[in-house]
């Protein structure tokens, strides 16, 4: 499962939101009651191990490094731009062979529709994002065809669905895909026609 993460970097100046978000993510991965995960509840890393899921985390390219201890987790791995360069692959080649994607408001979700695999949307800061940065669409949730995850329980539910092969949002993906992606055998030609043909 690929997790394309942006840890609220855009809100750093607003009352320490980014620092709280990092503590929440780090705590959730390890199992920390301070972020609403009880001490007897496994962290996401342990849950991934139980489910046989590997979570690949790719921070945004301009994201600062928050020193989350990924090395201590067997089933959660951080992927960096250096990893891509050293192995001669790019993000989209990796995404093509994942079983699912976790993202927030990134356009990578629309790109991922091409491979027609489950998407989980991390929306814990949805209201804040809507109020501060805003969305192009009046109802952006209609263009997020997948699990809407507002907390750890929702993330756990998504991971269970992936492990069990459950795909309850395929019809929603098909609906958004039909509107957002227009199949073509030659996209370059389509772009050139759109730009240069005035007929």
C-alpha positions in Angstrom: 0.0 0.0 0.0 1.5 3.4 -1.0 0.9 6.3 1.4 1.5 9.6 -0.2 1.8 11.8 2.9 1.8 15.6 3.4 2.0 16.2 7.2 0.2 19.5 7.3 3.4 21.4 6.3 1.3 24.3 4.9 -0.1 25.0 8.4 3.1 25.1 10.4 2.7 28.7 11.3 -0.9 28.2 12.6 -0.6 27.3 16.3 1.8 24.4 15.9 -0.6 22.2 13.8 2.2 20.5 11.9 4.0 19.4 15.0 0.8 18.0 16.5 0.1 16.2 13.2 3.5 14.6 13.2 3.1 13.5 16.8 -0.3 12.0 15.8 1.1 10.1 12.8 4.2 8.9 14.7 2.1 7.8 17.7 -0.4 6.0 15.5 2.2 4.1 13.7 3.7 2.9 16.9 0.6 2.6 19.1 0.4 5.5 21.4 -2.5 6.3 23.7 -1.8 10.0 23.5 -3.2 10.1 20.0 -6.3 8.1 20.8 -4.8 4.7 20.3 -5.1 2.7 23.6 -2.0 1.2 25.1 -3.5 -2.3 24.5 -4.1 -1.4 20.8 -1.4 -2.2 18.3 0.0 0.6 16.3 -0.5 0.7 12.5 2.9 -0.9 12.0 1.9 -3.9 14.1 -1.5 -4.1 12.5 0.2 -4.1 9.1 2.3 -7.0 10.3 -0.8 -8.9 11.5 -2.5 -8.3 8.1 0.5 -9.1 5.9 0.4 -5.6 4.6 3.5 -3.4 3.8 2.9 0.3 4.0 5.3 2.4 1.8 5.4 6.0 3.0 6.4 8.7 0.5 6.6 12.2 2.0 6.0 15.2 -0.2 9.1 16.3 -2.0 9.2 19.7 -0.2 8.2 18.2 3.2 10.7 18.7 5.9 12.0 15.5 7.7 10.2 15.0 10.9 12.5 12.2 12.1 9.7 9.7 12.5 11.4 6.4 13.4 10.5 4.3 10.3 13.5 2.0 10.9 11.9 0.5 14.0 8.8 -0.7 12.1 9.0 -3.9 10.0 5.9 -3.3 7.9 6.2 0.4 7.3 8.9 1.7 5.1 9.8 5.2 4.0 10.5 5.8 0.4 12.7 8.8 -0.6 13.6 10.5 -3.8 17.1 9.0 -3.4 15.5 5.5 -3.3 13.9 6.2 -6.6 17.1 7.5 -8.2 19.3 4.7 -6.8 16.9 2.1 -8.2 16.2 3.7 -11.5 12.4 3.9 -11.0 10.0 6.8 -10.5 6.9 7.3 -8.2 4.4 6.3 -10.9 6.3 3.0 -11.7 6.1 2.2 -8.0 2.4 3.2 -7.7 1.5 0.9 -10.6 2.6 -2.2 -8.7 1.0 -1.2 -5.3 -2.3 -2.7 -4.2 -3.8 0.5 -2.9 -3.1 4.2 -2.2 -3.5 6.4 0.8 -3.4 10.1 0.1 -5.1 13.4 1.1 -6.0 16.1 -1.4 -3.2 15.4 -3.9 -3.9 15.0 -7.6 -2.1 11.6 -7.4 -5.5 10.2 -6.6 -6.8 11.1 -10.1 -3.7 9.6 -11.7 -4.1 6.4 -9.6 -7.6 5.9 -11.1 -5.9 4.6 -14.2 -4.7 1.5 -12.3 -8.3 1.1 -10.8 -7.2 0.1 -7.3 -8.6 1.1 -3.9 -7.8 4.6 -2.5 -8.0 5.8 1.1 -8.3 9.5 1.6 -6.8 10.9 4.9 -9.2 13.7 5.7 -8.6 14.4 9.4 -7.8 18.0 8.6 -10.6 18.4 6.0 -12.4 21.3 7.6 -9.2 23.2 8.3 -7.9 22.6 4.8 -11.3 23.7 3.3 -11.3 26.9 5.4 -7.6 27.9 4.8 -6.6 26.6 1.3 -9.9 25.7 -0.2 -11.0 23.4 -3.1 -11.8 23.9 -6.7 -15.0 21.9 -6.5 -18.1 22.8 -4.5 -18.3 19.3 -3.2 -14.7 17.9 -3.2 -15.7 14.7 -1.4 -17.6 13.6 -4.5 -14.3 13.5 -6.3 -12.6 11.4 -3.7 -13.8 7.9 -4.6 -12.7 5.7 -1.8 -12.5 5.3 2.0 -12.9 8.7 3.7 -10.6 8.4 6.7 -11.0 10.9 9.6 -9.2 8.9 12.3 -7.2 5.8 13.2 -10.3 3.5 13.2 -11.0 4.5 9.6 -7.4 3.8 8.6 -7.6 0.4 10.3 -10.8 -0.4 8.4 -9.2 0.5 5.1 -6.2 -1.7 5.8 -8.5 -4.6 6.7 -10.4 -4.2 3.4 -7.1 -4.2 1.5 -5.9 -7.3 3.3 -9.2 -9.1 2.7 -9.5 -8.0 -1.0 -12.6 -6.0 -0.3 -13.2 -3.1 -2.8 -16.5 -1.3 -1.9 -15.7 1.9 -3.8 -15.1 0.5 -7.3 -18.3 2.0 -8.7 -17.3 5.4 -7.3 -13.9 5.2 -8.9 -15.6 4.3 -12.2 -17.8 7.3 -11.9 -15.0 9.8 -11.2 -12.7 8.1 -13.8 -15.4 8.6 -16.5 -15.4 12.3 -15.8 -11.7 12.9 -15.2 -9.9 10.6 -17.5 -10.6 10.3 -21.3 -9.0 7.1 -22.7 -6.9 7.6 -25.8 -4.3 5.7 -27.8 -2.2 8.8 -28.2 -2.5 11.5 -25.6 0.1 13.7 -27.2 -2.1 13.9 -30.3 -5.1 14.7 -28.2 -3.3 17.5 -26.5 -2.0 18.9 -29.8 -5.5 18.9 -31.2 -6.9 20.7 -28.2 -4.2 23.4 -28.4 -3.9 23.9 -32.1 -7.2 22.8 -33.8 -9.7 25.6 -33.5 -12.4 23.8 -35.4 
